[in-house]
């Protein structure tokens, strides 16, 4: 079985690719290795997958020693990716995780989000129309819920009032996917991820930022007086949900070509409590500097995962203490601190 994973050097993409390879599948991965955060972390993830990509030019390929993983360095919004590499290949399944991430960065560089998240996704949908796979699963975001909904957020809640451009691009992905599924008879699943964390995580996310600040005894900026509520979801639980929705049929008699599911822990934590757990694990006290909530941020995220549990019997099992312990252990090993 041959699977296409976009964003394979990203946090979730790396973990998914590693899981698929461990299960004996062949994987073709695409990533542009952009500098939104330190590319060395992306290169290190690829080394874990058996590929050395340092200094690798765009639109070239590298294989791991086993030959089961092919890495392509390319932009998703470029037609060259498809003309040169993908149009001659038929994949059994496609998982689209490539995106320009970050709510706050979308305020500074909106064009990057339109290019990558909208144009890039459109080109992938067109590819899937030309070369249909059994199923396309793509990364959505809990940010689509915006404000005005009562938590926990269910999939049928209103998503018409995003508060960031990043959220707007993710909502756009859902609308495009719904249309393509209906018009071209494609089976597509969108997954709304809620605050994913764990080893090899992104440096712009709270677990990474807070751990670094506490360990280095630097001031830690805490927004909204630490009263934000976040549904932290451990990476292993996320990968389990991705694999279930990618390979299995949902346990329902309702026939739909397009579906969307929340992927969260459904046990939200106040940010101040999150910091206290980190302080205990690290053995140091955070030097918190409280700031007002930033534009584009929402005060709370909380996933209603009833639908995913009903259709796939999937229940997250990693609680915050266990997940943060694994993250802090990885961080200290990776950065030797």
N, C-alpha and C positions, 0 to 999 in steps of 0.2 A: 504494500500500500504506500502511495506517494502523497505527501502532504505539503502544501505551500503555507509557510508561516511568514507573514510580513512583520517588520519590527523585531526580528529575531535576536538582535543584540540589545534590545530594551529589557527592562526589568521582567515584565510578564512574558514577553516573547522568548527570552532566554530560558526561563523556567519551563515553559511549554515545550520548546524544542528539545531540551534535555530529557524531559519526560517521554516525549514521543520516540526519541532515539533509544531510550532504555526499554521501550516496549517493542522495539524491533522494526519500527517504521522507517522509511526513507523520507528525508525532509529536505526541501529546498527553502532556504531562508533569504529574505531580502531586508537590507537595512542601509541607510545612507550614512550612518555613523556621524550625525551632525554634532555640533558643539553646543547644543542647548545646555548640557552639563558635561563634565569632564569626559571626553571620548576615551580616556584610558580605562575607565570602568567598563565601557562597552567592549573595548578590545580584550580586557581581562575575561569578560563573560564568554567571548568567542573562543578564547584560549581554553576555557573549560569545556567547550564543545569540540576542541581539536583543530581549530583554525587560527592561524596567525595572520591577522589582518593589518598590522601596523605598516603604514606606508603604502597600503593597497590603493591603487587608483580606482576612481569611479568606473563602473561598468566593466569590471573584471570579476572573475570567479575564483574561489578557492574551495578545495575539498578537505574534509577531515581524513585521517589515515585509513579509516574503515571504508570510506567511499559512500557512506550512508547519508552524509550531510554535505550539501552544496551551498556555499554562501555566495550571494550576489550583492555587491555594493552598488546601490542605485537609489534614485529618488522615485517614489511611487507616482508622482505626478508627471514623470517623463515618459513619453511614448517610446523612447529608445529601450526602456526596460522590457517592454512587451515585444517590440519588433525584433530585438536581438536575442532575448532569452526565453520569454514565456509563451509566445504564440505558437511555438512548435511543441509545447509540452502540455499534456493532459494530467491534471491532478485529481486524485480521488476526493480529497477534501481541501478546503481553503480556510485558513484562520487569519483574519486581518487585524493585526494589533499595532501596525505602524500609524503614528499620529504625532502631531506636534502637541505635546502635553503642557500643562501649567496654566492655571487660571490667571495668575497675576501677570505672567509674561505676555498673555494675549492682549493686555491693555497697552503694552509697549510696542508690540510687533504684530498687529492684526493680519497683515498680508501673508505672513508665514502660515497662519492657521487656515486661511482661505486656500492657499496653494496646496498644502499638505493634506489637511483634513477633508476638504471638499473636493478639490480637483483630483487629488490622489485617490480618494475613495471612488469617485466617478469612473476613473480609468480602470480601477480594479473591477467594478461592477460590469463595465463594458467587456473586460476580459472574460469574466465569468459567463457573460451572455454568449461570447464566441466559443468558449471552451467550458461548458457547464460541468461543475463538480457535483458530487452527491449532496453536498451542503456547504454553505458559506457561513461561518460564524465571525462576527466582528465585535470589536471593543466599543461599547458605549460608555456612558458615564452617569453617575448619580447627579452630576451637576445639572442635568436637564430638568430636574425638579424645581430648580430656582427657589422662589419664595412664594408664600401664599398657600402651600399645601400643609395639611395636618399630618405629622409623622405618626406611625411609620409610613413611608411612602410606598404605595402599591403601584403596579405597572399601569393601572388605568387612571392614575392621578393626572392632573393638568400639567402639561410640560410646554405651555405656550408662552411662558414669561421667563426666559433665561436671563441671568444677571451678569453673564460674562460672554465675551465672544467665543471663548473655548466651548462653553455650554451650547451656544447657538450652532457652532459647527457640528457638535455631536448630535443635536436635535436634527440638523439637516441630514446627517448620515442616516438616521432612522427613517426619515421621509423618503429619501432616495431608495433605501433598501426595500421599503414597503412597496413602492412603485415598481421596481425591477422584479420583485418576487411575483407580483400580480401580472405584469405585462409580458414577462419572458419565462414564466413558469419555473423560477428559481426557488430553491429552498434556502431561506436565509434566517439566521438567528442573531439578534442583537443582545448583548450582555451589558447591563448597566452596573459597572464596577463601583463599589463603595470603599474608598480609602484603603487601597491595597498596600501592605507592608510586609517586610521580611528580609532575609539575607539577600544581598546583591541588589537592594532597593535603590530607588532614585535619590540623589543627593538634595533635591529640592523639596522633598517630602518631610513632614514633621518628625518621624522617627529618626531619620538621618540627621537633620538639622539640630534637633534637640540633643541627641546622643553626642554629637561632635562638640556642641557648646558646653555641655556639662563636663565631658572628659577634659576639654581644654580650659575649663574654668573661665569661659568667656560669657559676656552678657547674652541672655536668651530673650529674644523679642516674643512676647506672648500677646496675641491679639484678642480683643473683646474681653479683657481681664481674665482670660483663661476659661471663659464660660461657654466656649464653643462645644457642641456635642458632635462627636464623630463616630461613625460605625466602622471601626478599624477591622479589616478583613485580612487574615493571614494568607500568604501567597499559596501555600499548599491547598487550602480550601478553594481558592480561585481556580487553580489548575485542575482540580477535580471537577469543578463545574464546567470549565471549558471543554474538557474531554468528554464529559457526559453529553453535553449539548451538541458536540461535534459528531460523535459516533453513534449515539443512541436515538431511537425514536421516542418522543414524549409519550407518557402513559396517559393518553386522553383519546377520546373518540372524536374530538373536535378537529376537523381537517383545516389546517391553515398552512399556507406557504411561507408566511412571515410571522415570526414570534419574537417577543422581547421579554427578557427576564432580569430581575434584580439579582445581583451576586453580592451578598453582604453577610456579615456575621449576625446581624439583627440583635446585637447587644451593645448599643452605643455607650460611649464613655465620655465624661466631661474632660476637657483638655487638662485641667488642673490635676485630675486624678491620674491621667495618663503620665503627666510629668512626675508625679509622686512614685509611680511604678518604676519609671526610668531611674529616678534618684536611688531607690532601694537596690536596683540591679547593678548600678554603676558604683554605688557607695560614695556618692558626692551629692551636694545640694546645689540645685540650679540657682543661678543669679538671674531672676526673672525681671524683665522690664516690660511693663504692661503698656500696650498700645490700643488705640481704637480699632474696630473692625475695618478691614481694608475693602476698597471697592472690588466687586466681583465675588467676594466671599459670602457664604451663607452661614447662618449661626448653627445649623444642625443638619446632620445627615443620619438617616435611620432607615434601613431596608426592611420592607415587608417581603419575606422570602417564601411566603405561602405557596405561590405559583410554582416556583422551582422545586420545592419539596413535593408538591402534589404530582408534578409531571415526571420528576426524575428521582424522587425519594432521596434527595441530597440535603444533608444537614452539615453545616460547618462544625468542626470539632476542636479547633485550636483557639483557646481563649487568650486574652491579652497578655497575661503574665507569662505564659508559655511561649507565645509568639515573640514578645519583646526580648525574652531571655535568649532565644535563638538569634535574634537580630543583633543584640549587643555582643554576643559571643562571636558572630561572624565579623562584625565591625572591628573588634579588637584584634582578631586574627589577621584580617585583611590589611589593616593599617598599622599593625604591630604596636599597639598602644595599651 
